[in-house]
Amino acid sequence: MSTTEEKTPTPPPPVRRGPGGGGPFGGMQGPVEKAMNFGPSAKRLAGRLSPERWGIFFVTILGVVSVAFAVLGPKILGNAINIVVAGAISSTMPKGLTQEQVIAGLRASGHGQQADLLSGMTLTPGAGIDFHALSMVLMGVLALYVFSSVFAYLQAYVLNGITQRTVYRLREEVEAKINRLPLKYFDGMNRGELLSRVTNDIDNISQTLQQTLSQLLTSLLTVIGVVVMMFIVSPLLALIALITIPLTLIVTMLIARRSQKLFVAQWKHTGELNGQIEEAFTGHALVKVFGRHREVEEQFRLKNEEMYKASFGAQFISGIIMPAMMFVGNLMYVVIAVAGGLQVASGALQIGDVTAFIQYSRQFTQPLTQLGSMANLLQSGVASSERVFELLDAEEQSADPAAPKSPVGTRGRLEFQDVSFRYTEETPLIENLSLVAQPGQTVAIVGPTGAGKTTLVNLMMRFYEIDSGRITLDGVDIASMRRDDLRSRMGMVLQDTWLFGGTIRENIAYGRPDATEEDILDAARATYVDRFVHSLPDGYDTVLDDEGSNVSAGEKQLLTIARAFLAQPSVLILDEATSSVDTRTELLVQKAMSALRADRTSFVIAHRLSTIRDADLILVMESGRIVEQGTHSELLAAGGAYYNLYNSQFAAAISEDV
């Protein structure tokens, strides 16, 4: 990319949706009242897993095998208990009798209840405990649990890869989306709020998927497997246990409904708080200068309190789910213990079966409790996903043409033909503007604040699309060109400099990544960067931070000018490009600019009219219209708007009552 784009010029922004609304001391927004549309958002989030369908199928198979081994364990352990109990009772019986004879004797002696109890067992009077059979059963249980753990580990390993690849694709999609969004989207979005969606919300989605997918799958499979085993052991007790399912669903739904909107508010306030902190810290020096730190602290306290209330409410209400599930599970445990004891007493079940069923009841309530406890994670994750989807659904800039055109050569003739544009439908800005900038010509644009000077630059770069008319570059309508092709032919140097974390050499080469070392040095010498670089400890290898705080404001400006010089664009845009340099350096930079502007079209936005006296054409703008145009001497002789602007800067001080 050879275009040198500093901080993009922005128009008068529309109403901001982030906090603060216009500086560190802007108004605060109230809490979010509209609840999240949980179902569609959750479905859409689940749809993100569709590229991993075969992996999910494999994970499901691993989960089925793992759960199958796990749920067989209590049943087999019940057999081990039956062996122990039957052996202990058999050792108290006289040898030589059969089980039927012992039971008949008990009934004859009036011990019918004991007879019913023994009739449900397999006894060998006088035999004692069969330790060989017991050891074989225990070894089988151990093998089942080992295999279950191995398959559970494999399931977790594969599922972790699925989750991380899904979030990786989501981050890529968000990054690509940001590059396709028009400039007006960023004008209306608080930067901290946008960063919160890209970082905090995506991290929360990752955490939600990571913690819930495995647990959700395992819990559902465990519920199914346990229900099957409970019906095998005792259909009556199984029916009693199933009564808890509608109870748990009702409790979960009632609690989840109340916590949904609180989770939406929690993440909304998180973004707003990030935006306020970013805004206040960016203007930290200004806050100190005007003594407004107490107001900033108070606004932070209020917003922090709003976030605390929303977070506390969301976590507290959703946190009630798990204790409620445990209460329902304990009720079921009591009912099963009583009903199971009665069945053992009647001989319908063995003690080992009841013991196994009680374990199954615990295994049954535990995944239901886990599903309930996951409700807060799911709601939080879906709330974050809704905010990310809102970003992904934002209206994009128009697509590049399917058959793009490109100017032949690099002459740099730029023409506006009856161009009209407005930022908002009800407020006209530029109406039927026409102008021609010839190759090699320097066009200066002057006028009061809000006249449309920067808007003109935005339209040249296609940061915004015009409402009517056309703009051509070397005879080709820029709307028929690819944006990257158009911008590669333009270089921009703005009053607000932008440097990234890297060396001075890398910052200069940003305008032309394929530049050689000699090209970089030539650009640095031509723009007088070479003068101060040698005074730095590491020269061109000096590392700048993202704010460029280890060089002065003037030196930063020179670096951005060198970047534009290296890019060698056919159209050069300078927006108060020398405002941060001292008078002596400005004279040197003006010479460099003269060389840079040679054989290419240059647009210079200037407030200091002394810097554009030598321009080939000066356009005077007011309210989006060109009211005057001509050379410096012609416009002064005309005695119009330019004459008034010029005199306002160079005449004596104006009295306060003028």
N, C-alpha and C positions, 0 to 999 in steps of 0.2 A: 504493500500500500504506500503509494507515494504522496498521498494527500496529507498535508499537515493540518490536523484539526485540533485546535486547542479546546478549551472549554466551550461547548456549543452555545452560541448566542440564543437566548430565549426571549420569547415575546412576553407581553403582560399576561401572567398566568391566569387561568380560570380559577374558580373556587377550589381550594385545596381540600382533599379528603383526609389528609393526615392531620396530626395534632398541631396545635400552635397557630396555624392559619396565617402566618406572616411574620416570622421572626421568633426569637426566644421568648417574647412576651405576649404571643398571640393568645386568643381565647381557647378554652378547653372544650372538648366534646363530651357529651353525656354518655352514659353506659349504653351498650348495644342492647336493644330490646327484642329484635327479631330473632327467632330461634333458627337454628341450622336445619336445612332440609336433609336429614340424616340419611334416609333410604337411598335416594339417587346418588348422593355423594359417596356413600359407602360402596354402592354398586360400581361406580366409576373408578374408585380406588382399587377395587377387586379386579376390574378390567385391566388394570395396569399389569397384572400378573399373567395375562393371556400369552405373551411370548414364552413363558416358562411352563406351558401346559404339560409338556412331557416330563419335566422335572417334578412338577407337582404330582403327576400320576405316580412317578417312582417314589416320591415321598409318601404318598398315600399307601402304596403297597408296603413300604417299610413300616409305616405306622400300624397297619393292620396286623402284620406279623408280630411286631413288638407288643401291641396290646393283647393279641391273642395269647401269646405266651404269658403275659402278666395276669390276665384274668383266669387262666387255668390254674394258677398257683393256689388260690384259696380253696378251690374244690379238692385238689390233691392233698393239701394240708389237712382238710377236713377228713380225708381218708386216714391220714396218719393219726389224727385224734381218735377216730373210731377204733383203730387198731389198739391204741393205748388203753382206751376206756373198756373196750371189749376184753382185752387181755387181763386188765385189773379185775373186772367183774368175774371173768371165767376162773381166775385163780381162787376165788372164794367159794366156788361150787364144788360139790363132791364129784370125784372122777367116776367114770362108768355110766353116767347118765347122759341123756341127750338134752338138747336145749328145750325141745318140746316137753319132755318129762319134767324139767325144772319149772317151766311156765305152768304146766298143768297142776303141779304140786302147790305153787303159790296161789293159784285160783281156788284150789280146794281148801287151802288154809285161810281164805278170806283176804288175801293180799292181791286183789285184782289190779290195783293201780301199778304195783311193782311188776306184775305180769305183763301189763300193757307196755310198760317201759322197756322190758327185756325183749318183748316180741319184735320190736323194731331194730334189734341188733343181731349180729352174727356172732354167736358164742360157741366156745368149745370148753365145756366144763372141765376144770382142773388143769387147763393148758397153760395159762399165763400169757404174758406179752410176747408176740412174735417179733423179736428184734431184727431178724433178717428182712422180713417184709417191711418193717418200719424204716430200716436203713435204705432200702431200695426206693421207697416213696420219698424220703427226704432227699436222696441224691437226685431223683427226678425233678423235685421242686427247685433244687439248687441250679440244675441245668436249665430249667425254664427261665428262671430269673436272670441268669447270665446271658442267655440268648436274647432275652427281652432287652437287656441293657445295651447289648451290642447293636441291635437293630435301632434302638432309640438314639444311640450316638450317631449312627450313619444317617438317620433321618434328620437330626439336628444339623449335621455337617452340610448335607445337601440343601436343606432349607435355608441355611445361612447364606449360601451362595446365591440362591434364588432371590432372597430379600435384598442383598446388596447390589445385585445386578439390576433389579427393578428400580431401586433408588438412584443408582448410577444413571440409568436411562432418563429418569425423571429430572435429575440435575442437568443433564445434557439438553433435554427438551426445554427446560426453563431458560438456560443460557442462550440457546438458539432463538427462543421466543423474544427475549429481551433485545436481541440484535435485530429483530423484525418489527419491533414496536415503533410507532412514529414518535417524533419528539414531543408532540402534544401530550402523550401519555405520561411522560416524565415531568412535564410541566404541572400536571395535576396530581402527582403522586409524591408524597413525602419520601425523601431518600431513605431515612431510617426505617420507615414502614416497608419499603420495597426490599431493603436488606434483610429485614426480619422474615419476610416471606421466603426469600431465597435461602436463608441460612437456618433460622430457628424452626420455621414450619417444616422444612424438608427434613431436618434432623429429627423432629418430633414424629414425622411420618415413618422415618427409618426405624426409630425406636418402637413405634407401635407395631409395625409389621414384624419386626424381629421378635418382640415379646409375645405377640398374640397369635401369629400364624401357627407356630409349633404347638403352643398350648391349646389353641382352638381345635386344631386337628386331633391332637391326642385326647383332649377332653371329650369330643364328640364320639370318637372311636371307642373310648373307654366306656362311655354311657351305653353305647349300643352293645358292646361285648358283655358288659356287666348285666344288662337287662336280659340278654339271652341266657347267661349262666344262672341268673336268679330264677328264671322260669324253669330251667332244667332241674334246679335244686328243689324249688317249692313254688308252684304257680300261685298259691294263695298268698304267701308272703311277698311274691313279686307284685301282685296287684296292689297290695298295701303300700309297697314302696313307690309305685308309679303315681300314687295320689299326690306325691310331693312335686311332681313336674309342673302341673298347672299352678300350684302355689308359688313355686320359684319363678315361673314366667310372669305371673301377675305382680309379684314383689319387684322383680327386676324392671318391668315396664313402667311401673308407677314411679320408681326412684329415678330411672334413666330419663324419663320425660322432663323431670324438673331440673336435671343437671345439664341437659343439652345446651340450652341457651347460655348457661354460665360458662361452659367451655368455649363457646364462640366468643363471649365477652373476654374471657381470660386471654386468648391469643390475640384478639383485637387490641386489648390494652397493652399487651406485650409489644406489638408493633408500634403503637403510639408512644409508649415510653421510650423505646429505642430511638424513634424519630426525634423526640424532645431532647434526649441526651445528646444525640449526634448534632442536633442544631445548636444546642447551648455550648457544647465543647468546641464546635467549629468556630463559633463567635465568642470564645472564652475571653479573649483580650477585650473585645468590645463590651462584653457584659461588665468586666472590671472597670473599664474606662468610665462608663455611665453609671456605675454604682448600682447595677440592677441585680446583683447576685442574690439578694434576699428574695426578690420576686421569682427568680429562676428556681431557687431552692423551694419556695412555697409551691410553685407549679409542679415541680418534681414530686413534692410530698403528696399533693392532691392526686396526681396521676398514679403514683406508687400505691396510694391508699385504695384507689379504684381497682387497680390490678390485684391488690391483696384481697379485697372483698370478693372479687369475681373468682380468683383462684381458690380462696378458702372455701367459698360456697360450693364450687364445682367439685373440689376434692372431698369435702365433708359429705355432701349429699351422695356422691357416687361411692364414697367409702362405706356408706351404710349398707350397701348391697351385700358385702361379704358377711358381716355379722348376722344379717337377716337370713342369709342362706344357711349359715351354721345353726341358727335357731331352728329353722325348718328341719335340717338334717338331724339335729338332736331329738326333735319330736318323733321323727320317723324311727330313730334308733330305739327309743323307748317302746314304741308300739311293736316293732319287730321282735325285740327281746321278750316281751310278754307273750305275743302270739306264738313265737318259736318255742318258748318254754312249754306252753300248753300242748303244742304238737308233739314235742319230745315225750311229754308225760303220757300222751295217748298212744305213743308208739308209731305215729305217722312219720316222724323224722328221727334221725339219729343225732346225737349231740354234735358230732363232727359236722353234719350238714348245717345245723343251726349256727355253729361257730363260723363256718364258711359263709353262710348267708349274712351274718353280722359284718364280716369283713367286706362282703360285696356291698352291703348298705353303706359302709364307709367309702368304698371306692365309687359308689354311685353318687353320693352327696358331694364328695371332694371335687370331681370335675364340674358339677353344677355350681359349686361355690366358686371355682376358678373362672367359670364362664361369667358368673356375676361380677367377680372382681375385675374381669377384663373389660367390663362395660365402660369404666371410666377411661381406660386406656384407648378403647375404640372410639369413644366420643371425642376425646382429645385429639386423636390422630385424624379422625374424619373432619373435625373442625379445622385443623391445619390444612388438610388436603383441599377443603373447600376454598380456603384463601389462596392456595397455590393454583387451583383450577380457575379461580377468578382471574389470576394473572395470565394463565394459558389461554383463556377465552377472550382476553382483551382484543379489541379490534386492531388488526395489523395494518402496516402501511401497504399500499397497493403493490401488487407483484410486479416485477420487472417484465417487460414485454417478451412474448415468446420468440419473436424475431427481432432482436434489438438492432438498432442502427448505431453507427459509430462515425464520428467525423474523420475525414481523411486529412492526415497531417495534424499539426499543432499550432494553428494560426492564432486562435483565441478570440475570434470575433463573437461577441455576445450581444444578443438583441432581445429586448422586451417588446412584445407586440400586443397592445391593448390588454395588459394584464390587470386582473382584478383579484383581490384576495381579502379575506376577513377571518380573524381567529374565531369569532363567534358570529352566529347567523345574524344577530340583531345589531352588530356594531361594524359598519364598513370601515376599512382601513386604507387599502389601495384600490383605486378605481381607474380603469382604462389608462394604465401607465404604459408609455412607450419610450424607449431609448435605445441607442446603438452605441456600443463600445467597440472601437476598431482595434485590430491587432497592434500591439505596441503602445496603445494609448493609455494614459493614466487618468482615470475617472475618479474624482473626489466627490463624496456624498456628504453634505452638511445639512444642518437643520436642527431645530429644537428637539428636546427629548420627546419621544413618542411620535415623531414625524414619520417613522417607518424605515429608517436607515438600516437597522439590523434586520428587519423583516425582509428587505430586499436581498440581503445576503442569504437568509434562510431559504428564500425561493430559488436563488441561483444554485444552491447546494442540494435542492430538493429535500430539505428537512421538512418542508411543508409543501403540499400540492396546491397549485393555483386554482381558483374557482373558474376563471375564464381567461381567454387569450392564450398566448404561447410564449415560451422562452427558447431561443435557439442558440446553439454553440456551433460556430462555423457552419451555419445553415441547417443543422440537424436539431429537431425538436428534442429538448432534453428529456421530455416525457417518454420518448421512444428509445432512450438509451438505458443501459443498465446503470444502477446507482453507483456501483463501484467503479465503472468506467468513467462516469461523469466526474466523480470526486477525485479520481486519480489524476485528472487534468487540472485540478484546482488545488491551490495551497492557501492555507489560512493562518494568520497570526492574529491573536486576539489580545485585548487588554488584560484579561484574566489568564495568566499563564497556567499551563498544565504540564507537570513533569511526573514521571513514574519512578518507582524505586528501582534504580539501576545506575550504571556508570554514566558519566557525561558522554562518553563515546556512544553508548547505546541510545541515549536520549536524542542525540543529534541524528543518528542513523534511523530513528523511528520513521522519518519522512521517506526513507528509501532503503529498505533492509538489505538490498543487494549492493549497496555502495561499498567501494573499496576504501582502504585506510587513507589513501591519498585524497579521495573525494571528500571524505569527512574533514580532513585537515584543511583542504582548500576552502570548504564552507566555513569552517571555524575562523580561518584567517580573514576571509572576506567580511565577516560580520563581527570581527574584533573579539570573538570568544577566546581566541588563542592568547590574547593579552593577559587575561586573568587566570586561565587554566594553569599556566605554568607556576603561578603562585600557590596553587593547592598542593598538598602533600603528595598525592598520587596522580597528579596531572589529569589526563583524560580517563584514567581508571578510577578517579574519585567517585565513590558511590553516593548518590543522592537518595534521600528518603522520599516518600511519596508526596511530601509537601515541599520538597526542595529547600528545607530550612537551613541547610548548611551553605547556601549561596544567597547573595542579596537579591532583592526584587529586580533590580536592573540587570543583574547577571542572568537571572532566570529568563528575563525578556530577551536577552541576547541569544540564549540557547534556543528559544523557540523560533527566533528569526533565522538562526543557523539551520534549524530543522527545515524551514520552508525553503531556504536557499538551496539546500541539498536536494530537495524534491524536484526542483526545476519544473514547476507546473506551467501550463500555458495560460492560466488565469490565476492571478494572485489577489487575495483579499486581505487587506490590512485594516483591522479595527482598533484604532488608537494604539498601534503596535509599539510606539516609542514613549508611551505615557509614563513608564516606570524607570526610564533611564535619565541620568543627569544631562544637563545642557550640552556639555562637551561630548559626551558619548552619543547624544542624539545627533549632533552634527556628523559624527563618524558613521552612525547607522544610516543617516539620510544618504550619505555617499554610497554605502553598501546597497541600500534600497534602490538607488538609481541604477546600479549595475544589475540588480536582481530584476528590476522592472523592464529592462531593455528587451525588446522583441517579444513582449508578452503583455496581455491586457491586465491592467491593475485597477482594482477598486480600493479606494482609501476612504474609510470612514473616520472623520476627524472632528474634534471639537476645537482644537487649537488651530485656527485658520492660518497661522504663520507656517504650518507644516505643509500646506497644500497650495502655496502660491504658484508653484511651477506645474501644476496639474494641467493636462491638455484640455480637460473638460471638468467643470465644477457643476454638480447638480444640487440645487437648493430644494429641499423637501419640506413640505408642511402638510400635516394631516393626510399622509399617504399620497400626495400629489407632488409632481415636480413643478414648482412655481417659477423657477428661473434656471437657466443653464447658459454656460459660456465660460470664458477664461476669467482669471482673477481680475485683470484690468478691465475687461468688458463689463463684468458684474458691478465693479465699483463705480464705473462710469454711469451705469444704469440707475444707480441710487435707489435700488429696491430692497428686497429682503436680505440679500447677501451684504449689501452696504450697511444695513442696520446691525446685522450680526457682527460684522467686522469692527464697526465702530464701538459696539458694546464691549469688545475685548480690549481695544487699544486706546479708546478715549479715556478721559479722566474719570475718576470714580463718580458714579451716579449718586445723586443725593437720595436719601432714604425715602423721600416722599414722591419720587418719580415712579 
